[in-house]
Amino acid sequence: MTETANAEAANAELETAEDAEVLVLEDVVREFGDTVVTRVLHGISLRIVAGDFCSLTGPSGSGKSTLLHIMGLLDRPTSGSVRVQEVETAGMHDAERTRIRGETLGFIFQFHHLLPAFTALENIVLPSWLATGRRDRETDRRAAELLERVGLGDRRDAPIRELSGGQQQRVAIARALVRQPRLVLADEPTGNLDTESAAQVFSLLREIHAESGTAFVIVTHDPGIAARCDRALEIVDGRLT
């Protein structure tokens, strides 16, 4: 193969990788209630590809949390299709959905849900322990590298209760990334932080995205953060606009 042909093949492979579908929703409807049915999501269709960095905004009660839970396989749609890396998940058993969620998705929450009695490193590797039933050196190594990456390499053995709010959120980011997810869903990741810590955490997410190509969907009420994302999604009355 000529040098030109090699270059063209490499470029084609890169474009294909960047365009790879990570998550696809098609005509997703979510309703609650039996006697009185309330429709929260009205036919949502959405495509997230590798390398996306998206904001998701909308007023309170618009359906953001419901949509995020369906995207994260934490809830099931009433109807419609949810595909993760081209695999349909809507009809799967819970155990299979849990496996795919653990292998493909990472989560960052406004309230980080870290365990105060455990160290920073232990909090990062704990989800992997629970998923595999054992602690392995490779996960420990990756967790230590991530702590260095988020600026907490010297606090790896510190109990979570000794860290500041901003530091705890950095640990939560490392925890979300330790299993090398294709997509990270972040629900108000800076909403519980002061202005300086929030700016640092968001900058860190952008740096990690640029380095890894991991796709991000960030739910936020902060218009400044939404404006700094590459793609803006807005949900109003259960419909994407």
N, C-alpha and C positions, 0 to 999 in steps of 0.2 A: 504494500500500500504506500502511496506517495505521501510526502510530508503534508501537502495540502489536504489530501483525503483524510489523513490522521487528524488534522486540526478540525476539519468539518465534522468528523465523527465525534470528536471530543465535545465540540460545541453543541451538537445535537443531543448528546447524552446529558450535558449540563442543563440544557433547556428542558429536556424531559423531566429531569430530577426536580427542577424548580417548579414545574407545572404539575407535579404529582399531586393527586387529590389525597388529602389527609382526612377530611371530613365533608360529607355531603348530606344535606337535608333536602328532601323533596316533599312538598305539600304536607308539612307536618302540622297536625292539629292536636291540641291538648285541651281536654274538657275535664271538669271536676263535677262531682255530684251525681246522684241517681234520680231522685224525684225532681229536683230542680237542677238542671244542667247549666253550668257556666263555662263558656268557651273562652279560654285564656290565650291560646295561640290559634291564629286563623291562617292556615295554609302557608306556613313558613318554608321557603326554599332558599338554600344558602350553600355556597361552595367555598371551602377553605383549602388552599393549596400550600405546599411546602414553601416556607419563607414569608408567608403572610404575617403582617403585624397590624392587627385590627383593633379598633375601639368599638365597644358596644354601649350605646347610650340610650336613654329614654326616661320618661318620668316614672315616679313611684307607681307601682301597680300596672305597668305597661306590659309585663311579661318577661322582663330581663332574666330574673332568677329561674323561672320555669324553662325558658329557652336554654339557659346555661346548663341546667340539670339534665336536659335531654341531650345536649351536645356532649356532656360528660358521661353519658350512660348511667346517670344516677336516677333517672326517671324514664318512663316509656311514653311514647306518643300515643294518643288515642287512635290516630291513623296517620299514615304517611311513612316515608322511608328514612332511615338513618344508617348511612354507610360510613364505616371507618376503614380507610385504606381499601376501598372498593368492596368491603365485606358488609353485607346487610346484617344489622344487629337487632332490628325491631322484634323479631320472633325468637331470639336466642334465649336459652335458659340463663338464669342469674349467674351461675358459676362461669359460663363462657363469657358473659358480658364483663364480669369482674376481671377475668384474665386479660381480655382485650383492653380494658380500661387501664390496668396496671402496666401493660406493655407499651401502650401507645400514648396515653394521656398523662399530663401532670397538672396539679391543681395548686393555686395560691389563693388564700382567702384573706379577707380583711382582718378577721380574727384568726390567727395563725394555727391554733389548735396544737401547739407544741406541748410536750409533757414536762412540767417544771422540775420534776425529780431527776430527769435524764440530762446528760450533757448535750452540747450542740451536735457533736458527731453521732451520738446515739439516736437523737431525734431524726437525723437525716437518714440513717440506715434502717430505722425501725420498720418502715413500710416494706422494705425488701425482705427483712427477716420474716415478717408476717406472711408475705406472699410465697416465699420459698421454704419456710420452716427451718431456716438455718442462717447463720452469719458467715459470710465469706470474705476473704481478704481483698478480692477485687472490688467489691462494693465499698469496703472500708477505704481502700485506696482512692476510689473515685470521689467518695464523700470528703476525704481530706483535701483533695485537689479542688473541689467545689468550694470548700470553706476558704481556701487560699484565694480562689477567684472572687469571692464576695467580700474579701478583706477581713476575714475572721480566722485566718490560719492559726493565730496565737490564742484563740479562744475555743479551740476544738474540745477541750476537756472541761470547759466551764459549764456548770449547771445553767439551764435556760433561765432560771429565776434571777441570775446575776447579770443578764444581758439587758440592754436598753430595748425599747420598742422597735427602733430602727434596726438594731442588730438581730433581734428575734425574727423580724420579717426577712432579713437576709438569710437566716438559717432556713426559713420556710421556702425561700426561692431555691436554695441548694437542695432541699428535700424534694421539691417538685421536679428537679432536673436529674436526680441521681440515677434513675432508670432510663435516662436518655430518651425522653418522650418525643414523639413527632409533633405534638401540639400541647401547649400549655394554656389552660383556661384560668384566668386571674380575675377574681371577683373583688373589686374595690381594693386592690393590693396596697394602695397608699391611703385609703380612707381613714385609717386610725392613727396616722402619723402626723407629726408637725411638718411645717412647710419644707424645712431643710431636709429632713429625713425622707419625705415623700419624693423630693427632687432627686435625691441620691438613689433611691430604690428604682425609680423609673429609668434613670440613666443606666443603671445596672441591667435592667431588663433589655434595654435597647442594645447595649454592648453584647450581651449574651446572644441576642437574636442575630446580630451582625456576624458574630463568630461561628455560631452553630447552625444557622438556618432553620432552627426550630420555629414553627409557627406559633403565634400568640394571639389570643383573643382576650382583650382587657375590658371588663365592665367597669365603667367609671361615671361619676357625676361631675367630674372636673373637666370643664371645657378646654382648659389648657393642656391637659394630658391627652384628651381626644384629638386635639389639633396637631399633636406631635406624633400621632400614629399614621401609618401609610394608607390605611383604608378605614373609612368611617361607616359603621353600621348603626342605624337608629331604629328602635322599635317603639311604636306608638299604638296603643289599644290592640296589642297582640299581632301587629302587622309590621313587617320590615319596610322601612321607607328608604 
